[in-house]
């Protein structure tokens, strides 16, 4: 091990060169204590330089070891020694900075935990150089390869207003929610401009919901959140009573809400709607939520309320009729249609799995053609053309039309109408319109 160099270290050691009439006099005036201190220092220095790994590790755990010796041990080739230094709160911040870059994950984690104890206690009364170095350590750990280490720092800086802004922004942009969520929700350093910029770069899911939960959100930030139509963030925004949601943003939520069932409850609980928005919500929310909504709007006349209630009952009855048919696939198709989930991918998977009732019911709902006619057309002599026409009307694409013929209808390969060379429908629009008129 290299010999220790202590030039410029925190503590200066000078040999006592006192002379006196007798050795007893020297001891009586405190010389004995000085000699003992120097002996202890020399012992620690010797162990740090020449001791065994076990001795060096034991030394690194002592709480009265001089700072420069702990700094020296932070560079030890033995990981157990460095690990002991990382867990020693007496180690100087210079040692922490070295260990924050250690190759061992748990050593860096130990420094992260130590920063968790140090950072909240930082104040202007402390040596500014020490404060700066502590934040330098935090900055290194904020970019650690382990999410758990980065999360330790995020938890400790989330409420601080004296941490360097670049550290907060690094954590806020982290792709791991356990790292980004604490600062996105609580950091006082994130401005309106910062939040909108972060949202524009694709913050979503749990991270965006954290932004939505921030206290006293401005209408501009709320508008940016609403524009994402995120199924975690929008309900969180609606539940945030301190958030300012402008009229335009609220109208957008109400309009998009039909396709987002998870928004309905927090939307109704938010309240404070103009009558036209109440009527729009009543067109898709559950009977229970509509009743709650109407009970809070005395300004809506009784006739309008009765009409809305009747409309809701009819809508619920449609679903009940499907249940009465005792066919869960019919119900599922209705629910998927209501929730805007009848995508080409969903339909293709269902067709490939032979879910005939679901697919035919869905095609009926999407095209406006009665389900019995859909079934008859797909079982007729020109079932291939019927499949293409229904896929076209439902806007599911020519690829789905091919899957419908091959997977669900099981047509011979020679009869299947595949997409043309341009990837478009194999039939002309005019022919499909005529076929559709016949179906209706």
N, C-alpha and C positions, 0 to 999 in steps of 0.2 A: 504494500500500500504506500502511496506517495506520502512524503512527510508533510505535516500540516504547516501552512503559512497563515499567520494571523495578522499580517499588516492590514490596518484599516478596519479591524473587527470592532465589535461593539464595546468590548471591555479591554482595558489596557492593564497589563500585569507588570509590576515592577518589583524587583527583588528588594527586600528590606535590608538595608545596609547599616541599620542602626548600630551604634557602638555605645557601650555603657560600662559602668564600673563593674558589673557582674552579670552573669547569665540570668540569675534570679531576678535582678532588676528588669532585664529585658522581658522576661515572662510576665512579671507583675504589671508592666505598662502596656500589655496587650500584644506583645511580640509573639507570644505562643500562638495566639489566634491567627495572626498573619501567617506564621509558618505553616499552621494546619491548613489554612486556605490554599496556600501555594502548593502544599503537598497533595491536596485533593485535586487541584487543577492539573498538576503534573501527572497524577495517576490517570485522570480522565484523558488527558492528551496522549499518554502512552497507550492506553487501551484503544483509543480511536485509531491510532496509527499502526499498532502492532498486535493488538489483542485478537483473540479468536472471534469467530462469528458470534458465538454465544455470548462472549463478554461484551462485544460491541452492541449487540441487540439489547442486553440488559442495561448498558450505559444509556442507550438511546431512549429508554423508557423512564429514566430518572427525571424528576421535575426540577432539580436544582443544577443541572448540567449547564455550563456556560453556553450562550447562544452560538458562539463561533464553532464550538465543538459539534453541536447539533447540525449546524450548517454543513460542516465537513462530512458528517455521517449521512446527510441527505444525498451525498454523491457516492455512497458505499456501493461496492459491486454486489453485495449480498442483498437480495430483495427483502429478507426478513428484517434486516437492520433498517433499511429505508422505510419499511412498513411500520416499524416501531417509532421512527421519527414522525411519520405522518399522523400517528395517533397521540403525539405528545403536544399538548397545548402550549408548552414552553418554547417550542421550536420557533425560531424567528421567521418572519414573513418571507425573507429571502429563501429559506429552505422550502417553504410552501410553494414558492414559484417554481423551484426545480422539480419538486415532487408532483406538481400539477401536470407535468409533461412525462411522467414516468411510464415505462412500458407495461407495468403491472396495473391491471384494471382496478383492483381493490385498493391499491395505494392512491390512485387518483380519486377513487370514491371516498377514501378517508379524508383527503384534503377537501373534497366537496362538503363532507359533513362538518369538517372544521370551519369552513367558510360559513356554513349555516349558523354556527355559534358566534362567529366574529362579525359578519356583515351587519346584522341588525343592531349591533352595539356601536357601530362606527359613528363618530360625531365630529363636529368641527373642533372640539377641544383636543383631539388627538393630533399627533405628529402627521402633517399632511403627506409626508413622504410614505409613511406607513399606510395611510388610507389609500393613497394612489397605488401602492404595490398590492394591497389587498384586492382592489378592483382589477388590477392587472391579472392576478391569479384567477379571479372570477371570470374575466374575459377569456382566459385560456380554457377553463373548464366549460364555459358556455359553448365551446366548439368541440368538446370531447366526442369521441366516436361512440361512446355509450350513452343512450338516451337517459338511463337512470342517473348518470353523473350530471348531465345537462339539466335534468329535472330538479336535482338538488339545488342548483344555482337559481333556477327559475323560481322555486318556492321562496328563496330567501330575498331575492331582489324585487319580487312582484309589487311590494308596497313602498319601496324606497324611492325617494325623490332626489338622492344625491349620487345614484349610480350612473356611470357614463351611458349616454343614450344609445351608443352603438351596441352595447351589450344587450340592452332591452330589445332593440330591433332584431338582433341576431336570434334571440330566444323567441320572439314573436313570429318570426318567419320559419321556425323549426317545423318540420313535417310531422313530428311526433306530438300528438295532442298533450301527452303528459308534460311536455316541455313548454309548448306555446300557450296552453290554456291559462295558467296562472297569471302570466304577464298581460295577455290579451284582455283578461277580465278585470285586473286590478291595477296595473301600472299607471301611476299618475303622470308618467312622462310621455305617454302616447297621446298625441293631439288628434283633433278631428281630421286633419290632413293625413296624418300617419295612418289612422284607422281606415280611411277611404282608400288610401294607396294599398294597404294590406289586403283589403277586400277585392280590389281590382286585380290583384296578382293571383287570386284563386283561393284565398283562405275559405274553407268550407267546413261543413260538419260540426264536430265538437268545438273546433277552434272558432268558427264563425258564431256559434251559439254563445261562446264565452264573450265575444265582442257584444253580442245582443244583450247580455246580462249586465253590462257596465252601467254604473249609476250615471244618471243625467245625460244620456245619449242625445246628441243633437238630431234635428230632423234630417239633416243631410246624411249622417251616418245611417240612420234608420232607413232612409230611402235606398241607400246602397245595399243594405241587407235585404230589403224586400225584393229588390231587382234580381237577386240570386234565386228566389223561390226555394231556398234551402229548407228541407223538412225538419231540421233541428233548430235552425236559427230563427225562423219566423215565429214559431210558437214561443220561443224564449223571449223574443222581442215583445210580443203581445202580452206576455206575463210580466214584463218589466214596467212597473207603474211609473218609474222615474224617466223612462224614455219618451222623448217627444216624437210622435208619429204624425206627420203632416197629412192633410186631407188627400193629397194625390197618392201618397203611399198607402193610406188606409183603403182607398178605392181599389188600388191594385191588389191588395191582400184579399179584399172581398171578392173581386172578380176571379182571381186565380184560385180562391179557396175551394171552388167546386171540385177541382182535381186534386185537392190535398186534404183528405179526411182528418188528418192529424192536426189541422189548423182550426177545425170547427169549434171545439170546446174553448180553447184560449181566445178565439175570436169573439165568441158570444160573451165570455166572461169579461173581456176588455170593455165592451159596451161603448156608449156614447156615439151611436151612429145616427146619421140622417135617415129619414124615413125610407128614401129610395134604396139605401144600403140594407136596411132591415128586410125589405121586400126581396132583395137579391139573395141575401143569406137564407131566407125562408124557402127559397126555391131548391136548395140542396141539403140543408142541415137536417138533422134528425128531428122527429116530432118533439122530443123532450127539450132539445135546445131551442127550437122555434118557439115553444110555449114560454120558455124562460125569457127569450128575447121580446116577445110580444107583451109579457107582463111588465116589462120595464119601460114600455113606450105608450104611455097614456094618451099621447097626442095623436096616435093613429086611431081613426074612427072604428067603431065596432063592426061596421060592414066589411071594411078592408081586412080587419083581423079575422072575421069569420071566413072570408074568401081564402085567405092565406092558410088557415087551419084546414079548410076543405081540400085545398090543393095538396097540402102535406099528407093528409089522410089518403088521398088518391094515389099519391106517389108510394106511400108505404104499402097500400093495398096491392099495387103492382108487384112489389117484392114478395108480399105474402102469398099471392097467387102462385108465384114461382115455387115457393116453399110447399104450397098445397099440392103441387104436382109431384111432390116427393122426389125431386131430382136435384141433387146438390149441384150438378153441372150447369143446370139452367140458372140457378141462383148465382153461381160463381160468374157466369157470363154477364149477368145483369150488374153485379157488383163491379166487375172489371170495367164494364162499359161506363158505369156511373163515375168511376174513379179515373177514367182516362188511361187504363192500363192495357187496352186491347191493341198492343203494338204488333208490328209484323213479326217480330221475334217471338212474342208470346204465342201468337197464332200458329206460327211455323212449328214451334215445339209441341203445341197441343195436337196439331195435325199429324206430326211424326209419331206421336204416342197413341194415335188412334182415338183421341177424345172427341168422338163424333158429335155428341149432344152439345158439348161446349162450343165447338167450332161452328156448327150450324146455327146455334142460337146467337152466337156472336156476330156471324155474317148477317143474320136477320136484323139485329140491332143496328149494325153499322151501315146497312144499305137501305133500310126501310122496307125491305121485302119480307112478307109474312113468312114465319118459319116453316110452315107446311109447304109453301111454294119453293122455298130454298131447298128443302129436302127433296121435293119432287123433281126440281130442275137438275139437281146433282145425281139423281138416280135415272134420268132420262137418257134418250139415245144420243143427245149432244151434251153429255155431262162435262166433257172437256171444255167446250165453249162456255157453258154455264159457269164453270169454275173460274175461267179467265175473266168473265164479265163481272162476277161477284167480287173477285179480288180487285178488279179495276175500280168498281164503284166504292168499295171500302177503302181504297187507297192503300192497299197492303203490298203492292208491287208485283211485277211479273214473276219474280223468284218464288214468292209465296204461292202464286197461281200454279206453278209447276209442282211445288211440294204438296199442295192440296190434291192435285190429280194423282201423283205417284204414291204418296204415303197414306192419305185418308181414303181416296176413292179406289186406289189400287188398280188404276187403268193400265192396260198393256202399254209397253214402251212406245209402240208404233202410234198409239192414239194420243199420247201426251203432247200438248201444245206448249213448247218451251219458249223462253224469251228469244226474240230474233237476234240477228247479228249485232244489233246496236244495244242489246240488253233491254229492249222495250217489249211491250205486250205484243203477242203474235197476231192479234186481231186489230183491225182498224177501229178507231173510236166510233165511227158511224155504225158499224156492225154491232158493237157492244151496246150502243144506245138502243138500237132496235130490239136486241135480245132482252134488254132490261125492261123495255116497254111491254114486251110479251109477258114477262114474269109478273109484272104489276097488274 
